[in-house]
Amino acid sequence: MWESELEFANELADRASEIGLHFFGGEFEIGRKPDHTPVTEADLAIEAAIRKALAERFPDDAVWGEEHGLDGDADRVWVVDPIDGTKNFADEIQIWATLIGLSVEGQPKVGVVSAPALGERYMASRGSGAYLNGESIHVSDEDLLRRAFLAHGGLGDWLRFDMRERFLGLAGGVRRTRGVGDFWGHMLVARGAADIMVELELRVWDTTAVQVVVEEAGGRMTALDGSPLRDHSGGLSTNGLLHDEVAALFA
């Protein structure tokens, strides 16, 4: 049902990859947004290119991007994070990606997660499964928390906020933990390499594309407490089998 939109999202990701790799590892300007997070020339150039292409192909659709907000009023909204992992990008770490999602009447339908410096392209559309570089992917079948692999964002936020004890309780009860952060932890869950991924605060552009991939791979993605994802909520991705148990720790 969403074949043409998924195909176009991949075309957008191709262009974003060209721009991102042109800047990556070279010299570029880095600014600061009002929330004190960094924004690079690459972020701005990628979002501008995607917005231009969307305006030409789907002029009636709305676009919601991290750098320039929401433009348009429609049931169909393309949601774009030009570089998820801007701090990694600025530090010449390869774990960054362009996230391109399509939400229809508030429900994510198409997702492309393009990480060109890793050589990884994840994609999914509702009802069609999830893929990494053209190969089908699926979440793990681990059903015991004590044998699970937990991925998470940076420890700093978890240790500063009121989720500290709950996070430490979860981390102490699993087989292994690694701080991988951003989109990649969720993609590790989608492809069955990790079983759980948790983050403290996510925006809609962080989750729209990612959620489609995780769920089409057989997993679940919600707010930390198991409620539906929303702007500024925490994020929990699992293989589905462990989801309720982990969400209960944060409820």
C-alpha positions in Angstrom: 0.0 0.0 0.0 2.9 2.4 0.7 5.3 1.2 -1.9 5.6 4.5 -3.8 6.1 6.5 -0.6 8.8 4.0 0.6 10.5 4.2 -2.7 10.5 8.0 -2.6 11.8 8.0 1.0 14.7 5.9 -0.1 15.4 8.4 -2.9 15.4 11.2 -0.3 17.8 9.1 1.9 20.1 8.7 -1.1 20.4 12.4 -1.5 20.8 12.9 2.3 23.6 10.4 2.3 25.4 12.3 -0.5 25.2 15.5 1.5 26.0 14.0 4.8 29.1 12.1 3.6 30.3 15.2 1.8 30.6 17.0 5.1 31.4 14.1 7.4 35.0 14.1 8.5 35.7 17.5 6.9 35.3 21.1 8.0 31.8 22.5 8.6 30.2 25.1 10.8 28.6 24.1 14.0 26.0 26.3 15.7 23.8 26.1 18.8 20.1 26.0 18.9 18.0 27.7 21.6 18.0 24.4 23.6 21.8 24.4 23.5 22.1 21.3 21.3 24.4 21.5 18.2 23.3 22.0 14.6 25.7 21.6 11.7 25.8 22.8 8.1 25.0 19.2 7.2 21.8 19.1 9.3 20.5 22.3 7.6 21.5 21.2 4.1 19.9 17.8 4.3 16.7 19.1 5.7 16.5 21.8 3.0 17.1 19.3 0.2 14.4 16.9 1.6 11.9 19.7 2.0 12.5 20.9 -1.5 12.0 17.4 -3.0 8.9 16.8 -0.9 7.3 20.1 -2.0 7.8 19.0 -5.6 6.6 15.4 -5.3 3.9 15.7 -2.6 3.0 19.4 -2.4 -0.2 18.8 -0.4 1.6 16.9 2.4 2.9 18.6 5.5 6.5 18.4 6.6 7.8 18.3 10.2 11.5 18.6 10.5 13.8 19.0 13.5 15.5 22.1 12.2 12.6 24.1 10.8 9.5 22.7 12.5 6.1 22.0 11.0 5.1 23.3 7.6 1.6 22.6 6.3 -1.7 21.3 7.7 -2.5 17.8 6.4 -3.3 14.3 7.5 -0.2 13.1 5.8 3.0 14.4 7.5 6.5 13.6 6.5 8.7 13.7 9.6 12.4 14.3 9.2 15.5 14.2 11.4 18.3 15.3 9.0 21.0 13.9 11.3 20.0 11.8 14.3 23.3 11.8 16.2 24.6 15.3 15.4 27.1 15.1 18.3 28.5 11.9 16.9 28.6 13.5 13.4 30.5 16.5 14.8 32.9 14.2 16.7 33.6 12.1 13.5 31.8 9.0 15.0 30.0 7.0 12.3 26.8 6.4 14.3 24.5 9.0 12.8 21.6 8.7 10.4 18.9 10.5 8.5 15.4 9.5 9.6 12.5 9.9 7.2 9.0 8.9 8.2 5.5 9.3 6.9 2.7 9.6 9.5 -0.9 9.5 8.3 -3.6 10.7 10.7 -1.1 10.5 13.5 0.0 6.9 12.8 3.5 6.1 11.4 3.2 4.3 8.1 6.6 4.5 6.4 10.1 4.6 7.8 13.6 4.9 6.4 16.7 5.0 8.7 19.8 5.7 6.6 23.2 5.4 8.3 25.6 5.9 5.3 28.8 6.0 7.4 27.9 2.6 8.8 26.8 1.3 5.4 23.3 0.5 6.8 19.9 1.4 5.4 16.9 0.2 7.4 13.4 0.5 5.8 9.8 -0.5 6.5 6.2 0.2 5.6 3.1 -1.0 7.3 2.3 -4.6 6.5 5.4 -5.2 4.4 8.1 -6.1 7.0 11.4 -4.5 7.8 14.7 -4.7 6.0 18.4 -3.9 6.4 20.2 -3.3 3.1 17.4 -5.3 1.3 17.5 -8.3 3.6 14.5 -9.1 5.9 15.2 -8.5 9.6 13.4 -9.7 12.8 13.6 -9.1 16.5 15.1 -11.7 18.9 13.1 -14.4 20.6 14.7 -13.9 24.0 12.0 -14.1 26.7 14.0 -13.9 29.9 15.1 -10.5 31.2 18.2 -12.0 32.9 19.5 -13.1 29.5 18.7 -9.9 27.7 21.0 -7.4 26.1 20.0 -3.8 27.0 21.1 -0.8 24.9 20.6 2.7 26.2 21.5 6.3 25.6 24.2 8.2 27.6 24.3 7.4 31.3 24.5 11.1 32.3 20.8 11.8 31.9 19.7 8.5 33.6 21.9 9.3 36.6 20.7 12.9 36.9 16.9 12.4 36.8 14.3 10.6 38.9 14.5 7.5 36.7 18.0 6.7 38.1 16.9 3.9 40.5 14.6 2.3 37.9 17.2 2.3 35.2 19.8 0.9 37.5 17.4 -1.8 38.6 16.8 -2.7 34.9 20.5 -2.6 34.1 21.4 -4.8 37.0 18.9 -7.5 36.0 20.1 -8.1 32.4 22.9 -10.1 30.9 24.7 -7.2 29.2 24.4 -3.4 28.7 25.9 -1.0 26.2 25.5 2.7 25.6 24.9 3.0 21.9 22.4 5.8 21.8 20.1 7.4 19.2 18.6 5.5 16.3 21.1 2.7 16.4 20.0 1.1 19.6 16.5 0.7 18.3 17.8 -0.7 15.0 19.8 -3.3 17.0 16.6 -4.4 18.6 14.8 -4.5 15.2 17.5 -6.8 13.7 17.7 -9.0 16.8 21.2 -8.0 18.0 19.8 -6.4 21.2 16.6 -7.1 23.1 15.8 -3.8 24.7 16.6 -0.1 24.0 15.6 2.7 26.4 15.9 6.5 26.0 14.8 9.2 28.4 13.3 11.9 26.0 12.5 11.7 22.3 10.9 14.0 19.9 8.5 13.0 17.1 11.3 13.2 14.5 13.3 10.7 16.6 10.6 8.1 16.7 8.3 8.2 13.5 10.6 6.3 11.1 12.2 4.2 13.9 8.9 3.0 15.2 7.8 1.6 11.8 11.0 -0.4 11.5 10.9 -1.8 15.0 7.3 -2.8 14.8 7.5 -4.2 11.3 10.4 -6.3 12.5 8.1 -7.9 15.1 9.0 -5.7 18.1 7.2 -3.0 20.1 8.0 0.7 20.6 6.2 2.8 23.2 6.9 5.4 25.9 8.9 4.0 28.8 5.9 3.1 30.8 4.2 1.3 27.9 1.9 4.1 26.9 1.7 5.3 23.3 4.7 7.3 22.1 4.2 11.1 22.2 6.4 14.1 21.6 8.9 14.6 24.5 8.2 11.1 25.9 10.8 8.5 26.8 11.2 5.6 24.4 11.2 1.9 24.9 11.9 -0.6 22.1 11.9 -4.4 22.7 11.5 -7.6 21.0 7.9 -7.6 22.3 8.3 -10.6 24.6 10.1 -8.5 27.2 8.1 -5.3 26.7 5.5 -5.5 29.5 8.1 -6.6 32.1 10.4 -3.7 31.2 7.6 -1.1 31.0 6.4 -2.1 34.4 9.7 -1.1 35.9 9.1 2.5 34.6 5.3 2.7 35.2 
